[in-house]
Amino acid sequence: MGPLDIPRAAIGLSLRVAKLPFDVAGRLLGSSQADVERERADALRDAARAQSEIAEDERREAAQEARERREQAAEREREKKEQAAEEEQARKRRAAEAEERRKRATEKAAAQREEAIEAKAKRDELEALQAEQAALDRREAALTAADEADRLEEAAVRAKGRRKGA
């Protein structure tokens, strides 16, 4: 019911109430051709009013259906937007996870390279120490041989000196 329907109904009701005594008197006195025409006009007016109300109800129903269709369309659109937003978040999350995996792999590779470098440095240092140890061992052997040669030379000189002196 619209805002104009209430005053319209109130006016129609008050006109019918005001007309009631005349209708009763007319019925008591008998029906004239004018009364018959008036009743027929009233019937036509009532039928027109009923058709108008039916048309108004149909218009309201159509408007309500249109409103519901718009609401459903808006709901579908909202759901699509939410789904798109969820898909975007999932895509961003997957991208972040992939980036994190790449970062961890890079860090792991860097750590392995660093370990390899440290291991090579330790091997090189060990080889250098072993080479130095071998050089020291050769030097010690050479010094031992030189000392032995000096001792033997001194012993030969003493033995020679004893032979000449004796």
Backbone bond lengths (Angstrom), bond angles and torsions (degrees), N, CA, C in turn:
res aa  C-N    CA-C-N  psi(-1)  N-CA   C-N-CA  omega(-1)  CA-C   N-CA-C  phi
1 M - - - 1.446 - - 1.518 107.94 -
2 G 1.313 115.54 128.77 1.455 120.86 -178.24 1.513 111.85 -86.58
3 P 1.310 117.92 175.20 1.462 121.58 -177.68 1.536 113.00 -67.68
4 L 1.323 118.01 -23.15 1.470 120.26 -179.83 1.523 111.99 -89.93
5 D 1.325 117.83 -14.86 1.465 120.49 -177.59 1.528 112.14 -67.63
6 I 1.296 118.46 -36.94 1.472 121.26 -178.51 1.525 111.36 -65.85
7 P 1.352 120.47 -51.15 1.468 118.92 177.67 1.523 111.64 -62.64
8 R 1.317 118.14 -37.11 1.459 121.94 -179.74 1.527 109.74 -62.89
9 A 1.315 116.90 -43.60 1.462 120.81 179.24 1.526 110.50 -66.98
10 A 1.324 117.07 -38.35 1.469 120.24 179.73 1.528 110.62 -65.21
11 I 1.320 116.90 -41.49 1.483 120.35 179.54 1.529 109.74 -66.57
12 G 1.339 116.73 -43.88 1.468 120.31 179.36 1.514 111.45 -61.00
13 L 1.340 116.45 -41.38 1.458 120.44 179.39 1.519 111.02 -66.61
14 S 1.333 117.18 -42.72 1.474 119.09 -179.67 1.522 110.60 -66.02
15 L 1.339 118.98 -34.77 1.473 121.09 177.11 1.526 110.27 -67.25
16 R 1.332 117.06 -40.24 1.461 119.21 178.22 1.520 111.78 -65.16
17 V 1.344 116.21 -38.86 1.470 120.14 178.84 1.530 109.72 -66.05
18 A 1.341 116.79 -41.55 1.463 119.92 179.80 1.527 110.57 -67.19
19 K 1.290 118.45 -31.62 1.452 123.21 -177.36 1.530 111.70 -82.88
20 L 1.323 117.62 -18.19 1.467 122.71 -175.23 1.524 113.05 -54.03
21 P 1.352 120.53 -47.92 1.463 118.06 -179.35 1.529 112.72 -61.03
22 F 1.316 115.56 -35.22 1.467 118.25 179.59 1.529 110.61 -69.86
23 D 1.323 116.56 -38.27 1.451 119.98 178.24 1.521 111.12 -64.33
24 V 1.333 117.25 -41.53 1.469 121.78 179.81 1.520 109.15 -64.58
25 A 1.334 116.89 -44.73 1.462 120.23 -179.93 1.510 109.83 -63.96
26 G 1.295 117.89 -40.21 1.453 121.29 179.64 1.510 111.51 -64.35
27 R 1.271 118.81 -37.68 1.454 122.12 178.91 1.535 110.39 -68.93
28 L 1.343 114.54 -39.49 1.468 118.02 179.59 1.522 111.18 -67.23
29 L 1.280 117.79 -37.24 1.457 121.73 -178.87 1.525 112.25 -81.01
30 G 1.271 115.96 -17.42 1.457 118.18 179.53 1.510 109.58 115.31
31 S 1.280 116.14 161.92 1.456 121.74 -177.75 1.507 109.01 -91.24
32 S 1.260 115.15 130.98 1.452 120.53 174.06 1.520 107.56 -106.30
33 Q 1.281 117.04 171.61 1.468 121.79 179.14 1.518 109.40 -61.91
34 A 1.321 117.65 -36.12 1.470 121.44 179.60 1.518 110.00 -65.23
35 D 1.356 114.70 -39.48 1.461 118.04 179.55 1.528 110.59 -65.66
36 V 1.301 115.68 -41.44 1.458 119.83 179.28 1.526 109.44 -62.39
37 E 1.318 117.03 -43.64 1.473 120.92 179.12 1.519 110.47 -65.57
38 R 1.340 115.18 -40.29 1.459 119.21 179.06 1.524 109.96 -63.38
39 E 1.336 117.34 -43.68 1.460 120.58 179.08 1.524 110.67 -64.30
40 R 1.328 115.41 -39.33 1.453 118.79 177.70 1.531 110.88 -65.42
41 A 1.324 116.20 -40.05 1.466 120.94 177.07 1.524 110.17 -64.50
42 D 1.358 115.19 -41.64 1.474 118.48 176.80 1.525 110.59 -61.60
43 A 1.325 115.50 -42.35 1.461 119.65 -179.97 1.526 110.18 -63.55
44 L 1.341 115.56 -42.53 1.462 118.77 178.01 1.528 111.41 -64.61
45 R 1.348 115.56 -41.40 1.462 120.05 178.56 1.524 109.85 -63.41
46 D 1.356 116.47 -42.70 1.466 119.79 178.35 1.537 110.96 -63.29
47 A 1.345 114.73 -40.46 1.465 118.57 178.51 1.523 110.23 -65.12
48 A 1.349 116.01 -41.31 1.468 119.88 178.39 1.523 110.13 -64.51
49 R 1.327 116.52 -40.80 1.470 121.09 178.49 1.531 109.15 -63.51
50 A 1.338 116.69 -42.59 1.460 120.43 179.73 1.536 110.03 -62.84
51 Q 1.353 115.74 -43.55 1.458 119.31 177.33 1.523 110.74 -62.84
52 S 1.336 115.56 -39.67 1.461 120.27 178.31 1.525 110.43 -63.20
53 E 1.329 116.35 -42.27 1.463 120.31 178.74 1.518 110.59 -66.21
54 I 1.351 115.67 -40.39 1.462 118.91 177.83 1.528 109.97 -63.33
55 A 1.336 115.81 -43.87 1.463 120.03 178.47 1.532 110.17 -62.60
56 E 1.343 116.45 -40.86 1.473 120.90 178.50 1.524 110.04 -64.05
57 D 1.344 116.51 -42.74 1.468 119.95 177.56 1.520 110.84 -62.20
58 E 1.345 116.30 -42.76 1.464 120.00 178.44 1.524 110.88 -63.92
59 R 1.355 115.83 -39.88 1.468 119.39 177.77 1.522 110.63 -62.89
60 R 1.344 115.37 -42.85 1.481 119.57 178.80 1.524 110.51 -63.43
61 E 1.350 115.65 -43.33 1.463 119.09 179.07 1.525 110.52 -62.86
62 A 1.331 115.69 -43.04 1.470 119.44 178.43 1.524 110.21 -62.55
63 A 1.335 115.88 -41.86 1.467 119.60 178.70 1.528 110.20 -64.42
64 Q 1.349 115.62 -40.71 1.467 119.93 179.05 1.538 109.71 -64.72
65 E 1.326 116.87 -43.32 1.464 120.31 178.20 1.522 110.74 -63.12
66 A 1.323 116.54 -41.47 1.471 120.04 178.18 1.530 110.14 -62.96
67 R 1.347 115.69 -42.47 1.459 120.13 177.84 1.526 110.17 -61.47
68 E 1.334 116.45 -44.23 1.464 120.49 179.61 1.526 110.99 -63.81
69 R 1.353 116.74 -40.70 1.473 119.65 177.54 1.525 110.84 -62.85
70 R 1.353 115.68 -41.56 1.470 119.13 178.18 1.526 110.42 -63.85
71 E 1.338 115.96 -41.33 1.465 119.74 179.36 1.528 110.52 -64.78
72 Q 1.355 115.95 -41.13 1.460 119.37 178.45 1.524 110.36 -65.11
73 A 1.328 116.20 -42.01 1.469 119.80 177.96 1.527 110.25 -62.66
74 A 1.336 115.24 -42.03 1.474 118.74 178.67 1.528 109.94 -64.58
75 E 1.317 116.95 -38.81 1.463 120.77 178.94 1.534 110.22 -65.21
76 R 1.336 116.63 -44.01 1.467 119.67 177.36 1.524 110.68 -61.31
77 E 1.327 115.54 -41.95 1.469 119.98 179.21 1.525 110.61 -63.33
78 R 1.336 116.30 -43.14 1.458 120.46 178.48 1.536 110.23 -62.40
79 E 1.344 116.40 -42.75 1.456 120.04 179.01 1.524 110.90 -63.60
80 K 1.351 116.68 -40.18 1.457 119.69 177.41 1.524 110.60 -62.55
81 K 1.340 115.73 -42.59 1.470 119.37 179.29 1.522 110.73 -63.54
82 E 1.355 115.93 -42.53 1.461 119.18 178.63 1.522 110.45 -62.89
83 Q 1.333 116.33 -42.96 1.455 120.37 179.19 1.522 110.30 -62.51
84 A 1.327 116.09 -43.19 1.473 119.75 178.66 1.534 110.15 -62.56
85 A 1.341 115.81 -41.24 1.468 119.41 179.17 1.529 110.27 -64.49
86 E 1.349 116.43 -41.51 1.462 119.69 178.70 1.524 110.84 -64.23
87 E 1.342 116.02 -41.52 1.458 119.68 178.09 1.527 110.54 -63.41
88 E 1.322 116.81 -39.75 1.466 121.01 178.75 1.530 110.42 -64.40
89 Q 1.339 115.90 -42.74 1.463 119.32 178.16 1.524 110.54 -63.94
90 A 1.341 116.33 -41.54 1.467 119.98 178.91 1.529 109.98 -63.60
91 R 1.335 116.76 -41.27 1.459 120.41 178.37 1.525 110.85 -62.47
92 K 1.347 115.48 -44.62 1.470 119.45 178.89 1.528 110.82 -63.72
93 R 1.340 116.20 -40.09 1.464 120.37 179.85 1.535 109.54 -64.01
94 R 1.346 116.64 -43.95 1.466 119.56 178.72 1.522 110.58 -63.36
95 A 1.324 116.61 -40.83 1.468 120.32 178.84 1.526 110.34 -63.50
96 A 1.338 116.46 -41.60 1.465 120.10 179.18 1.531 110.54 -65.66
97 E 1.334 116.30 -40.00 1.463 119.74 178.57 1.524 110.23 -65.06
98 A 1.338 116.36 -42.57 1.467 119.91 178.54 1.522 110.26 -63.00
99 E 1.326 116.42 -41.61 1.468 120.98 178.18 1.526 110.11 -62.51
100 E 1.329 116.38 -41.51 1.466 120.84 179.32 1.534 110.01 -64.40
101 R 1.344 116.40 -41.84 1.474 119.43 177.90 1.524 110.66 -62.95
102 R 1.347 116.68 -43.84 1.474 119.87 178.17 1.532 110.56 -61.34
103 K 1.327 115.57 -41.03 1.465 120.14 -179.05 1.534 110.27 -64.06
104 R 1.357 115.60 -44.89 1.470 118.86 178.74 1.523 110.78 -63.69
105 A 1.345 116.98 -40.89 1.465 120.42 179.47 1.529 110.16 -63.34
106 T 1.325 116.62 -41.36 1.465 120.78 178.75 1.525 110.42 -63.89
107 E 1.337 115.90 -44.13 1.471 119.64 179.17 1.522 110.81 -64.08
108 K 1.358 116.07 -39.89 1.462 119.92 179.63 1.528 110.18 -64.79
109 A 1.354 116.14 -43.49 1.465 120.14 178.82 1.526 110.24 -62.62
110 A 1.334 116.30 -41.15 1.465 119.93 179.29 1.531 110.21 -63.89
111 A 1.330 116.73 -41.30 1.462 120.33 179.11 1.524 110.41 -64.94
112 Q 1.347 116.47 -39.77 1.460 119.38 178.83 1.530 110.75 -65.94
113 R 1.343 115.59 -40.45 1.468 118.59 177.26 1.534 110.25 -62.38
114 E 1.325 115.45 -42.89 1.475 119.85 179.80 1.528 110.18 -62.45
115 E 1.337 117.12 -42.74 1.463 120.62 178.07 1.528 110.73 -63.20
116 A 1.345 115.60 -41.13 1.466 119.48 179.55 1.528 109.93 -63.97
117 I 1.338 115.58 -42.40 1.469 119.77 178.84 1.524 109.99 -62.55
118 E 1.338 116.69 -43.66 1.470 120.14 179.80 1.525 110.62 -65.18
119 A 1.339 115.99 -41.42 1.469 119.13 179.09 1.524 110.37 -63.72
120 K 1.338 117.63 -42.59 1.464 121.09 178.47 1.529 110.20 -63.94
121 A 1.344 115.32 -40.43 1.469 118.26 179.14 1.527 110.17 -63.31
122 K 1.335 116.60 -39.70 1.467 119.53 178.70 1.525 110.68 -66.67
123 R 1.359 116.50 -40.51 1.472 119.68 177.64 1.532 110.47 -63.40
124 D 1.330 115.58 -44.20 1.477 119.77 179.43 1.521 110.38 -62.30
125 E 1.348 115.46 -42.10 1.470 119.14 179.16 1.527 110.74 -64.73
126 L 1.356 115.02 -40.50 1.462 119.24 178.29 1.531 110.33 -63.46
127 E 1.345 116.59 -44.26 1.470 120.24 178.59 1.527 110.31 -61.81
128 A 1.332 116.48 -40.33 1.472 119.78 179.06 1.522 110.13 -65.00
129 L 1.355 116.16 -42.77 1.469 118.66 178.58 1.524 111.00 -65.14
130 Q 1.356 116.32 -38.63 1.466 119.14 178.58 1.530 110.52 -65.99
131 A 1.356 115.82 -40.07 1.465 118.91 178.25 1.528 110.06 -64.80
132 E 1.330 116.26 -39.91 1.467 120.04 178.70 1.527 110.38 -65.84
133 Q 1.351 115.28 -39.87 1.464 119.21 178.39 1.528 109.98 -63.86
134 A 1.331 116.64 -41.27 1.477 119.65 179.07 1.528 109.76 -64.12
135 A 1.347 116.23 -40.35 1.463 119.16 179.05 1.526 110.17 -64.85
136 L 1.340 116.60 -40.55 1.477 119.41 178.33 1.528 110.89 -65.53
137 D 1.351 114.76 -39.37 1.475 118.05 178.81 1.530 110.42 -63.64
138 R 1.355 117.82 -40.92 1.465 121.19 178.32 1.539 110.46 -64.95
139 R 1.334 114.63 -40.70 1.468 119.29 -179.72 1.526 109.94 -65.09
140 E 1.334 115.58 -42.21 1.470 119.37 179.38 1.538 110.24 -63.83
141 A 1.349 113.71 -40.78 1.471 117.46 178.82 1.534 109.61 -64.60
142 A 1.353 115.06 -40.17 1.465 118.82 179.42 1.526 110.03 -65.60
143 L 1.353 116.23 -41.98 1.478 118.96 178.70 1.526 111.18 -64.50
144 T 1.333 115.00 -39.71 1.468 119.12 179.27 1.536 109.24 -63.79
145 A 1.331 114.83 -42.53 1.474 119.11 179.55 1.530 109.87 -65.47
146 A 1.342 116.63 -39.83 1.470 119.80 -179.99 1.525 109.95 -66.93
147 D 1.330 116.67 -41.35 1.475 119.23 177.76 1.532 111.14 -62.87
148 E 1.343 114.32 -41.56 1.465 118.64 179.66 1.521 109.65 -64.84
149 A 1.352 116.03 -38.31 1.463 119.54 179.52 1.528 109.53 -66.35
150 D 1.336 117.06 -41.33 1.469 120.64 178.67 1.533 110.37 -63.78
151 R 1.311 116.35 -43.48 1.456 120.62 180.00 1.531 110.80 -62.86
152 L 1.347 115.30 -43.24 1.457 119.23 179.89 1.535 110.66 -66.46
153 E 1.334 115.64 -37.24 1.462 119.24 179.13 1.519 109.87 -66.39
154 E 1.310 116.67 -41.38 1.464 119.44 178.26 1.539 110.53 -65.50
155 A 1.324 113.98 -38.30 1.474 117.36 179.33 1.528 109.57 -66.86
156 A 1.326 117.32 -37.31 1.456 120.79 179.68 1.526 109.72 -68.67
157 V 1.340 116.65 -38.84 1.459 120.39 179.42 1.538 108.29 -65.76
158 R 1.271 119.88 -42.39 1.471 122.32 179.64 1.544 111.01 -65.52
159 A 1.356 112.95 -41.21 1.462 116.66 -179.49 1.531 108.68 -66.42
160 K 1.271 117.55 -37.85 1.452 122.06 178.95 1.522 109.12 -67.99
161 G 1.306 116.09 -41.18 1.458 119.62 180.00 1.514 110.72 -66.86
162 R 1.260 118.76 -32.27 1.451 122.69 177.38 1.520 110.01 -71.94
163 R 1.261 118.27 -37.61 1.457 121.70 179.83 1.542 109.44 -69.80
164 K 1.219 118.26 -37.96 1.452 121.35 -179.47 1.526 109.38 -77.43
165 G 1.177 118.30 -34.04 1.450 123.22 -177.31 1.514 111.09 -86.93
166 A 1.227 119.18 -10.13 1.432 117.45 -174.96 1.447 111.17 -102.10
